[in-house]
Amino acid sequence: MLNLAMIAVLNRPNELSTHIRGALTNGVTREEICEIFLQVGVYAGIPAAVDSFRLARAVFADLDKERA
């Protein structure tokens, strides 16, 4: 979970996408991921959080398509 926050702050979208998928695979919930990015916004700035939320929504949508 800490990796998600650090990668978001470092603005590494490709790595963040991979780690979001991995976190979900390992039991982290979508809500927890969103909470992580909320904290990113508080401590690293809103732009980093907005980009992270946007990427997370894309990963969530891809996973939903794969499962349908």
PDB file of N, CA, C and O in Angstrom:
ATOM      1  N   MET A   1       0.830  -1.187   0.000  1.00  0.00           N
ATOM      2  CA  MET A   1       0.000   0.000   0.000  1.00  0.00           C
ATOM      3  C   MET A   1       0.874   1.251   0.000  1.00  0.00           C
ATOM      4  O   MET A   1       0.555   2.250  -0.643  1.00  0.00           O
ATOM      5  N   LEU A   2       1.968   1.174   0.725  1.00  0.00           N
ATOM      6  CA  LEU A   2       2.892   2.303   0.733  1.00  0.00           C
ATOM      7  C   LEU A   2       3.499   2.508  -0.648  1.00  0.00           C
ATOM      8  O   LEU A   2       3.733   3.642  -1.065  1.00  0.00           O
ATOM      9  N   ASN A   3       3.755   1.406  -1.361  1.00  0.00           N
ATOM     10  CA  ASN A   3       4.297   1.523  -2.717  1.00  0.00           C
ATOM     11  C   ASN A   3       3.370   2.325  -3.617  1.00  0.00           C
ATOM     12  O   ASN A   3       3.836   3.129  -4.424  1.00  0.00           O
ATOM     13  N   LEU A   4       2.062   2.117  -3.490  1.00  0.00           N
ATOM     14  CA  LEU A   4       1.115   2.870  -4.310  1.00  0.00           C
ATOM     15  C   LEU A   4       1.274   4.369  -4.072  1.00  0.00           C
ATOM     16  O   LEU A   4       1.304   5.151  -5.022  1.00  0.00           O
ATOM     17  N   ALA A   5       1.375   4.762  -2.828  1.00  0.00           N
ATOM     18  CA  ALA A   5       1.524   6.183  -2.505  1.00  0.00           C
ATOM     19  C   ALA A   5       2.843   6.730  -3.046  1.00  0.00           C
ATOM     20  O   ALA A   5       2.876   7.815  -3.628  1.00  0.00           O
ATOM     21  N   MET A   6       3.920   5.986  -2.856  1.00  0.00           N
ATOM     22  CA  MET A   6       5.225   6.474  -3.309  1.00  0.00           C
ATOM     23  C   MET A   6       5.282   6.598  -4.826  1.00  0.00           C
ATOM     24  O   MET A   6       5.805   7.582  -5.349  1.00  0.00           O
ATOM     25  N   ILE A   7       4.750   5.610  -5.533  1.00  0.00           N
ATOM     26  CA  ILE A   7       4.773   5.651  -6.991  1.00  0.00           C
ATOM     27  C   ILE A   7       3.879   6.776  -7.507  1.00  0.00           C
ATOM     28  O   ILE A   7       4.206   7.418  -8.505  1.00  0.00           O
ATOM     29  N   ALA A   8       2.761   7.018  -6.839  1.00  0.00           N
ATOM     30  CA  ALA A   8       1.879   8.127  -7.223  1.00  0.00           C
ATOM     31  C   ALA A   8       2.596   9.465  -7.062  1.00  0.00           C
ATOM     32  O   ALA A   8       2.520  10.323  -7.942  1.00  0.00           O
ATOM     33  N   VAL A   9       3.283   9.641  -5.954  1.00  0.00           N
ATOM     34  CA  VAL A   9       4.003  10.887  -5.695  1.00  0.00           C
ATOM     35  C   VAL A   9       5.125  11.090  -6.715  1.00  0.00           C
ATOM     36  O   VAL A   9       5.403  12.219  -7.121  1.00  0.00           O
ATOM     37  N   LEU A  10       5.765   9.996  -7.125  1.00  0.00           N
ATOM     38  CA  LEU A  10       6.858  10.084  -8.096  1.00  0.00           C
ATOM     39  C   LEU A  10       6.372  10.237  -9.535  1.00  0.00           C
ATOM     40  O   LEU A  10       7.183  10.391 -10.449  1.00  0.00           O
ATOM     41  N   ASN A  11       5.051  10.194  -9.745  1.00  0.00           N
ATOM     42  CA  ASN A  11       4.456  10.353 -11.075  1.00  0.00           C
ATOM     43  C   ASN A  11       4.997   9.320 -12.065  1.00  0.00           C
ATOM     44  O   ASN A  11       5.575   9.664 -13.096  1.00  0.00           O
ATOM     45  N   ARG A  12       4.795   8.062 -11.727  1.00  0.00           N
ATOM     46  CA  ARG A  12       5.204   6.949 -12.587  1.00  0.00           C
ATOM     47  C   ARG A  12       3.955   6.163 -12.993  1.00  0.00           C
ATOM     48  O   ARG A  12       3.672   5.119 -12.405  1.00  0.00           O
ATOM     49  N   PRO A  13       3.206   6.646 -13.986  1.00  0.00           N
ATOM     50  CA  PRO A  13       1.908   6.045 -14.308  1.00  0.00           C
ATOM     51  C   PRO A  13       1.968   4.585 -14.742  1.00  0.00           C
ATOM     52  O   PRO A  13       1.097   3.802 -14.362  1.00  0.00           O
ATOM     53  N   ASN A  14       2.970   4.199 -15.525  1.00  0.00           N
ATOM     54  CA  ASN A  14       3.039   2.797 -15.953  1.00  0.00           C
ATOM     55  C   ASN A  14       3.237   1.868 -14.768  1.00  0.00           C
ATOM     56  O   ASN A  14       2.582   0.831 -14.665  1.00  0.00           O
ATOM     57  N   GLU A  15       4.134   2.240 -13.883  1.00  0.00           N
ATOM     58  CA  GLU A  15       4.380   1.427 -12.699  1.00  0.00           C
ATOM     59  C   GLU A  15       3.172   1.435 -11.771  1.00  0.00           C
ATOM     60  O   GLU A  15       2.839   0.414 -11.169  1.00  0.00           O
ATOM     61  N   LEU A  16       2.522   2.582 -11.657  1.00  0.00           N
ATOM     62  CA  LEU A  16       1.364   2.686 -10.768  1.00  0.00           C
ATOM     63  C   LEU A  16       0.243   1.768 -11.236  1.00  0.00           C
ATOM     64  O   LEU A  16      -0.400   1.104 -10.423  1.00  0.00           O
ATOM     65  N   SER A  17       0.011   1.730 -12.522  1.00  0.00           N
ATOM     66  CA  SER A  17      -1.021   0.848 -13.066  1.00  0.00           C
ATOM     67  C   SER A  17      -0.742  -0.605 -12.697  1.00  0.00           C
ATOM     68  O   SER A  17      -1.640  -1.327 -12.262  1.00  0.00           O
ATOM     69  N   THR A  18       0.492  -1.023 -12.871  1.00  0.00           N
ATOM     70  CA  THR A  18       0.880  -2.397 -12.532  1.00  0.00           C
ATOM     71  C   THR A  18       0.702  -2.667 -11.047  1.00  0.00           C
ATOM     72  O   THR A  18       0.223  -3.733 -10.661  1.00  0.00           O
ATOM     73  N   HIS A  19       1.083  -1.717 -10.220  1.00  0.00           N
ATOM     74  CA  HIS A  19       0.976  -1.913  -8.777  1.00  0.00           C
ATOM     75  C   HIS A  19      -0.475  -1.866  -8.290  1.00  0.00           C
ATOM     76  O   HIS A  19      -0.816  -2.527  -7.310  1.00  0.00           O
ATOM     77  N   ILE A  20      -1.319  -1.103  -8.955  1.00  0.00           N
ATOM     78  CA  ILE A  20      -2.746  -1.108  -8.602  1.00  0.00           C
ATOM     79  C   ILE A  20      -3.317  -2.496  -8.853  1.00  0.00           C
ATOM     80  O   ILE A  20      -4.016  -3.050  -8.005  1.00  0.00           O
ATOM     81  N   ARG A  21      -3.016  -3.054 -10.022  1.00  0.00           N
ATOM     82  CA  ARG A  21      -3.484  -4.415 -10.336  1.00  0.00           C
ATOM     83  C   ARG A  21      -2.957  -5.419  -9.310  1.00  0.00           C
ATOM     84  O   ARG A  21      -3.698  -6.273  -8.823  1.00  0.00           O
ATOM     85  N   GLY A  22      -1.685  -5.306  -8.996  1.00  0.00           N
ATOM     86  CA  GLY A  22      -1.092  -6.214  -8.022  1.00  0.00           C
ATOM     87  C   GLY A  22      -1.714  -6.082  -6.649  1.00  0.00           C
ATOM     88  O   GLY A  22      -1.941  -7.079  -5.963  1.00  0.00           O
ATOM     89  N   ALA A  23      -1.991  -4.857  -6.247  1.00  0.00           N
ATOM     90  CA  ALA A  23      -2.610  -4.635  -4.938  1.00  0.00           C
ATOM     91  C   ALA A  23      -3.989  -5.282  -4.884  1.00  0.00           C
ATOM     92  O   ALA A  23      -4.342  -5.925  -3.896  1.00  0.00           O
ATOM     93  N   LEU A  24      -4.761  -5.110  -5.946  1.00  0.00           N
ATOM     94  CA  LEU A  24      -6.093  -5.718  -5.991  1.00  0.00           C
ATOM     95  C   LEU A  24      -5.995  -7.240  -5.952  1.00  0.00           C
ATOM     96  O   LEU A  24      -6.791  -7.902  -5.286  1.00  0.00           O
ATOM     97  N   THR A  25      -5.031  -7.784  -6.658  1.00  0.00           N
ATOM     98  CA  THR A  25      -4.824  -9.234  -6.669  1.00  0.00           C
ATOM     99  C   THR A  25      -4.469  -9.751  -5.282  1.00  0.00           C
ATOM    100  O   THR A  25      -4.819 -10.874  -4.919  1.00  0.00           O
ATOM    101  N   ASN A  26      -3.774  -8.926  -4.514  1.00  0.00           N
ATOM    102  CA  ASN A  26      -3.319  -9.339  -3.188  1.00  0.00           C
ATOM    103  C   ASN A  26      -4.260  -8.923  -2.063  1.00  0.00           C
ATOM    104  O   ASN A  26      -3.887  -8.980  -0.891  1.00  0.00           O
ATOM    105  N   GLY A  27      -5.482  -8.503  -2.411  1.00  0.00           N
ATOM    106  CA  GLY A  27      -6.487  -8.276  -1.383  1.00  0.00           C
ATOM    107  C   GLY A  27      -6.755  -6.849  -0.963  1.00  0.00           C
ATOM    108  O   GLY A  27      -7.614  -6.613  -0.114  1.00  0.00           O
ATOM    109  N   VAL A  28      -6.046  -5.889  -1.533  1.00  0.00           N
ATOM    110  CA  VAL A  28      -6.343  -4.494  -1.222  1.00  0.00           C
ATOM    111  C   VAL A  28      -7.638  -4.136  -1.955  1.00  0.00           C
ATOM    112  O   VAL A  28      -7.795  -4.469  -3.130  1.00  0.00           O
ATOM    113  N   THR A  29      -8.551  -3.472  -1.281  1.00  0.00           N
ATOM    114  CA  THR A  29      -9.836  -3.142  -1.902  1.00  0.00           C
ATOM    115  C   THR A  29      -9.731  -1.855  -2.721  1.00  0.00           C
ATOM    116  O   THR A  29      -8.796  -1.070  -2.566  1.00  0.00           O
ATOM    117  N   ARG A  30     -10.702  -1.668  -3.581  1.00  0.00           N
ATOM    118  CA  ARG A  30     -10.764  -0.434  -4.368  1.00  0.00           C
ATOM    119  C   ARG A  30     -10.911   0.776  -3.452  1.00  0.00           C
ATOM    120  O   ARG A  30     -10.317   1.828  -3.690  1.00  0.00           O
ATOM    121  N   GLU A  31     -11.697   0.615  -2.423  1.00  0.00           N
ATOM    122  CA  GLU A  31     -11.879   1.711  -1.465  1.00  0.00           C
ATOM    123  C   GLU A  31     -10.558   2.069  -0.787  1.00  0.00           C
ATOM    124  O   GLU A  31     -10.252   3.249  -0.614  1.00  0.00           O
ATOM    125  N   GLU A  32      -9.782   1.072  -0.405  1.00  0.00           N
ATOM    126  CA  GLU A  32      -8.486   1.339   0.229  1.00  0.00           C
ATOM    127  C   GLU A  32      -7.542   2.046  -0.736  1.00  0.00           C
ATOM    128  O   GLU A  32      -6.804   2.947  -0.338  1.00  0.00           O
ATOM    129  N   ILE A  33      -7.564   1.643  -1.995  1.00  0.00           N
ATOM    130  CA  ILE A  33      -6.721   2.305  -2.990  1.00  0.00           C
ATOM    131  C   ILE A  33      -7.122   3.771  -3.126  1.00  0.00           C
ATOM    132  O   ILE A  33      -6.259   4.645  -3.201  1.00  0.00           O
ATOM    133  N   CYS A  34      -8.406   4.043  -3.159  1.00  0.00           N
ATOM    134  CA  CYS A  34      -8.872   5.431  -3.239  1.00  0.00           C
ATOM    135  C   CYS A  34      -8.471   6.228  -2.002  1.00  0.00           C
ATOM    136  O   CYS A  34      -8.126   7.405  -2.110  1.00  0.00           O
ATOM    137  N   GLU A  35      -8.511   5.608  -0.847  1.00  0.00           N
ATOM    138  CA  GLU A  35      -8.075   6.285   0.385  1.00  0.00           C
ATOM    139  C   GLU A  35      -6.586   6.622   0.328  1.00  0.00           C
ATOM    140  O   GLU A  35      -6.166   7.682   0.791  1.00  0.00           O
ATOM    141  N   ILE A  36      -5.801   5.728  -0.234  1.00  0.00           N
ATOM    142  CA  ILE A  36      -4.368   5.994  -0.387  1.00  0.00           C
ATOM    143  C   ILE A  36      -4.169   7.244  -1.235  1.00  0.00           C
ATOM    144  O   ILE A  36      -3.375   8.118  -0.886  1.00  0.00           O
ATOM    145  N   PHE A  37      -4.896   7.327  -2.356  1.00  0.00           N
ATOM    146  CA  PHE A  37      -4.724   8.470  -3.245  1.00  0.00           C
ATOM    147  C   PHE A  37      -5.291   9.755  -2.644  1.00  0.00           C
ATOM    148  O   PHE A  37      -4.834  10.848  -2.980  1.00  0.00           O
ATOM    149  N   LEU A  38      -6.263   9.635  -1.775  1.00  0.00           N
ATOM    150  CA  LEU A  38      -6.744  10.804  -1.043  1.00  0.00           C
ATOM    151  C   LEU A  38      -5.616  11.364  -0.173  1.00  0.00           C
ATOM    152  O   LEU A  38      -5.415  12.577  -0.118  1.00  0.00           O
ATOM    153  N   GLN A  39      -4.892  10.489   0.497  1.00  0.00           N
ATOM    154  CA  GLN A  39      -3.756  10.921   1.315  1.00  0.00           C
ATOM    155  C   GLN A  39      -2.639  11.501   0.454  1.00  0.00           C
ATOM    156  O   GLN A  39      -1.964  12.445   0.863  1.00  0.00           O
ATOM    157  N   VAL A  40      -2.446  10.941  -0.731  1.00  0.00           N
ATOM    158  CA  VAL A  40      -1.468  11.507  -1.666  1.00  0.00           C
ATOM    159  C   VAL A  40      -1.832  12.964  -1.955  1.00  0.00           C
ATOM    160  O   VAL A  40      -0.959  13.832  -1.990  1.00  0.00           O
ATOM    161  N   GLY A  41      -3.113  13.224  -2.159  1.00  0.00           N
ATOM    162  CA  GLY A  41      -3.545  14.595  -2.421  1.00  0.00           C
ATOM    163  C   GLY A  41      -3.245  15.532  -1.273  1.00  0.00           C
ATOM    164  O   GLY A  41      -2.840  16.675  -1.487  1.00  0.00           O
ATOM    165  N   VAL A  42      -3.441  15.060  -0.065  1.00  0.00           N
ATOM    166  CA  VAL A  42      -3.195  15.887   1.121  1.00  0.00           C
ATOM    167  C   VAL A  42      -1.711  16.202   1.269  1.00  0.00           C
ATOM    168  O   VAL A  42      -1.340  17.339   1.563  1.00  0.00           O
ATOM    169  N   TYR A  43      -0.867  15.202   1.068  1.00  0.00           N
ATOM    170  CA  TYR A  43       0.552  15.368   1.371  1.00  0.00           C
ATOM    171  C   TYR A  43       1.432  15.688   0.169  1.00  0.00           C
ATOM    172  O   TYR A  43       2.526  16.228   0.334  1.00  0.00           O
ATOM    173  N   ALA A  44       0.968  15.362  -1.046  1.00  0.00           N
ATOM    174  CA  ALA A  44       1.812  15.586  -2.223  1.00  0.00           C
ATOM    175  C   ALA A  44       1.169  16.507  -3.251  1.00  0.00           C
ATOM    176  O   ALA A  44       1.801  16.867  -4.244  1.00  0.00           O
ATOM    177  N   GLY A  45      -0.072  16.885  -3.019  1.00  0.00           N
ATOM    178  CA  GLY A  45      -0.735  17.812  -3.925  1.00  0.00           C
ATOM    179  C   GLY A  45      -1.862  17.168  -4.717  1.00  0.00           C
ATOM    180  O   GLY A  45      -1.843  15.978  -5.029  1.00  0.00           O
ATOM    181  N   ILE A  46      -2.831  17.995  -5.025  1.00  0.00           N
ATOM    182  CA  ILE A  46      -4.022  17.543  -5.737  1.00  0.00           C
ATOM    183  C   ILE A  46      -3.696  16.999  -7.131  1.00  0.00           C
ATOM    184  O   ILE A  46      -4.279  15.988  -7.521  1.00  0.00           O
ATOM    185  N   PRO A  47      -2.793  17.620  -7.901  1.00  0.00           N
ATOM    186  CA  PRO A  47      -2.516  17.064  -9.228  1.00  0.00           C
ATOM    187  C   PRO A  47      -2.055  15.602  -9.192  1.00  0.00           C
ATOM    188  O   PRO A  47      -2.467  14.803 -10.033  1.00  0.00           O
ATOM    189  N   ALA A  48      -1.220  15.257  -8.242  1.00  0.00           N
ATOM    190  CA  ALA A  48      -0.764  13.865  -8.127  1.00  0.00           C
ATOM    191  C   ALA A  48      -1.929  12.945  -7.797  1.00  0.00           C
ATOM    192  O   ALA A  48      -2.013  11.833  -8.319  1.00  0.00           O
ATOM    193  N   ALA A  49      -2.820  13.401  -6.937  1.00  0.00           N
ATOM    194  CA  ALA A  49      -3.975  12.583  -6.560  1.00  0.00           C
ATOM    195  C   ALA A  49      -4.939  12.423  -7.728  1.00  0.00           C
ATOM    196  O   ALA A  49      -5.444  11.326  -7.966  1.00  0.00           O
ATOM    197  N   VAL A  50      -5.200  13.499  -8.453  1.00  0.00           N
ATOM    198  CA  VAL A  50      -6.133  13.437  -9.582  1.00  0.00           C
ATOM    199  C   VAL A  50      -5.625  12.463 -10.639  1.00  0.00           C
ATOM    200  O   VAL A  50      -6.387  11.641 -11.148  1.00  0.00           O
ATOM    201  N   ASP A  51      -4.343  12.553 -10.968  1.00  0.00           N
ATOM    202  CA  ASP A  51      -3.769  11.618 -11.942  1.00  0.00           C
ATOM    203  C   ASP A  51      -3.874  10.181 -11.451  1.00  0.00           C
ATOM    204  O   ASP A  51      -4.164   9.275 -12.232  1.00  0.00           O
ATOM    205  N   SER A  52      -3.641   9.972 -10.173  1.00  0.00           N
ATOM    206  CA  SER A  52      -3.702   8.624  -9.603  1.00  0.00           C
ATOM    207  C   SER A  52      -5.122   8.078  -9.607  1.00  0.00           C
ATOM    208  O   SER A  52      -5.338   6.910  -9.933  1.00  0.00           O
ATOM    209  N   PHE A  53      -6.092   8.913  -9.247  1.00  0.00           N
ATOM    210  CA  PHE A  53      -7.494   8.479  -9.287  1.00  0.00           C
ATOM    211  C   PHE A  53      -7.908   8.133 -10.718  1.00  0.00           C
ATOM    212  O   PHE A  53      -8.594   7.137 -10.948  1.00  0.00           O
ATOM    213  N   ARG A  54      -7.490   8.955 -11.667  1.00  0.00           N
ATOM    214  CA  ARG A  54      -7.835   8.717 -13.072  1.00  0.00           C
ATOM    215  C   ARG A  54      -7.282   7.363 -13.525  1.00  0.00           C
ATOM    216  O   ARG A  54      -7.976   6.587 -14.182  1.00  0.00           O
ATOM    217  N   LEU A  55      -6.052   7.099 -13.173  1.00  0.00           N
ATOM    218  CA  LEU A  55      -5.428   5.831 -13.547  1.00  0.00           C
ATOM    219  C   LEU A  55      -6.107   4.658 -12.842  1.00  0.00           C
ATOM    220  O   LEU A  55      -6.327   3.611 -13.451  1.00  0.00           O
ATOM    221  N   ALA A  56      -6.434   4.828 -11.582  1.00  0.00           N
ATOM    222  CA  ALA A  56      -7.110   3.755 -10.838  1.00  0.00           C
ATOM    223  C   ALA A  56      -8.463   3.438 -11.460  1.00  0.00           C
ATOM    224  O   ALA A  56      -8.821   2.268 -11.599  1.00  0.00           O
ATOM    225  N   ARG A  57      -9.216   4.467 -11.834  1.00  0.00           N
ATOM    226  CA  ARG A  57     -10.517   4.225 -12.482  1.00  0.00           C
ATOM    227  C   ARG A  57     -10.346   3.440 -13.777  1.00  0.00           C
ATOM    228  O   ARG A  57     -11.157   2.567 -14.084  1.00  0.00           O
ATOM    229  N   ALA A  58      -9.294   3.744 -14.538  1.00  0.00           N
ATOM    230  CA  ALA A  58      -9.037   3.016 -15.785  1.00  0.00           C
ATOM    231  C   ALA A  58      -8.706   1.553 -15.502  1.00  0.00           C
ATOM    232  O   ALA A  58      -9.184   0.659 -16.201  1.00  0.00           O
ATOM    233  N   VAL A  59      -7.895   1.311 -14.485  1.00  0.00           N
ATOM    234  CA  VAL A  59      -7.556  -0.071 -14.113  1.00  0.00           C
ATOM    235  C   VAL A  59      -8.804  -0.801 -13.631  1.00  0.00           C
ATOM    236  O   VAL A  59      -9.031  -1.950 -14.010  1.00  0.00           O
ATOM    237  N   PHE A  60      -9.611  -0.153 -12.805  1.00  0.00           N
ATOM    238  CA  PHE A  60     -10.851  -0.778 -12.325  1.00  0.00           C
ATOM    239  C   PHE A  60     -11.754  -1.148 -13.504  1.00  0.00           C
ATOM    240  O   PHE A  60     -12.326  -2.238 -13.533  1.00  0.00           O
ATOM    241  N   ALA A  61     -11.879  -0.241 -14.472  1.00  0.00           N
ATOM    242  CA  ALA A  61     -12.730  -0.500 -15.642  1.00  0.00           C
ATOM    243  C   ALA A  61     -12.188  -1.665 -16.464  1.00  0.00           C
ATOM    244  O   ALA A  61     -12.955  -2.508 -16.928  1.00  0.00           O
ATOM    245  N   ASP A  62     -10.872  -1.714 -16.645  1.00  0.00           N
ATOM    246  CA  ASP A  62     -10.266  -2.830 -17.386  1.00  0.00           C
ATOM    247  C   ASP A  62     -10.531  -4.155 -16.693  1.00  0.00           C
ATOM    248  O   ASP A  62     -10.869  -5.146 -17.341  1.00  0.00           O
ATOM    249  N   LEU A  63     -10.379  -4.173 -15.385  1.00  0.00           N
ATOM    250  CA  LEU A  63     -10.623  -5.410 -14.638  1.00  0.00           C
ATOM    251  C   LEU A  63     -12.084  -5.826 -14.722  1.00  0.00           C
ATOM    252  O   LEU A  63     -12.390  -7.013 -14.835  1.00  0.00           O
ATOM    253  N   ASP A  64     -12.984  -4.855 -14.668  1.00  0.00           N
ATOM    254  CA  ASP A  64     -14.413  -5.166 -14.787  1.00  0.00           C
ATOM    255  C   ASP A  64     -14.726  -5.762 -16.158  1.00  0.00           C
ATOM    256  O   ASP A  64     -15.525  -6.694 -16.262  1.00  0.00           O
ATOM    257  N   LYS A  65     -14.101  -5.228 -17.212  1.00  0.00           N
ATOM    258  CA  LYS A  65     -14.297  -5.773 -18.559  1.00  0.00           C
ATOM    259  C   LYS A  65     -13.778  -7.202 -18.653  1.00  0.00           C
ATOM    260  O   LYS A  65     -14.418  -8.067 -19.252  1.00  0.00           O
ATOM    261  N   GLU A  66     -12.609  -7.444 -18.054  1.00  0.00           N
ATOM    262  CA  GLU A  66     -12.017  -8.782 -18.095  1.00  0.00           C
ATOM    263  C   GLU A  66     -12.893  -9.801 -17.382  1.00  0.00           C
ATOM    264  O   GLU A  66     -12.956 -10.963 -17.785  1.00  0.00           O
ATOM    265  N   ARG A  67     -13.559  -9.372 -16.336  1.00  0.00           N
ATOM    266  CA  ARG A  67     -14.385 -10.289 -15.538  1.00  0.00           C
ATOM    267  C   ARG A  67     -15.778 -10.501 -16.131  1.00  0.00           C
ATOM    268  O   ARG A  67     -16.469 -11.455 -15.775  1.00  0.00           O
ATOM    269  N   ALA A  68     -16.187  -9.612 -17.036  1.00  0.00           N
ATOM    270  CA  ALA A  68     -17.540  -9.703 -17.623  1.00  0.00           C
ATOM    271  C   ALA A  68     -17.625 -10.755 -18.718  1.00  0.00           C
ATOM    272  O   ALA A  68     -18.688 -10.951 -19.305  1.00  0.00           O
TER     273      ALA A  68
END
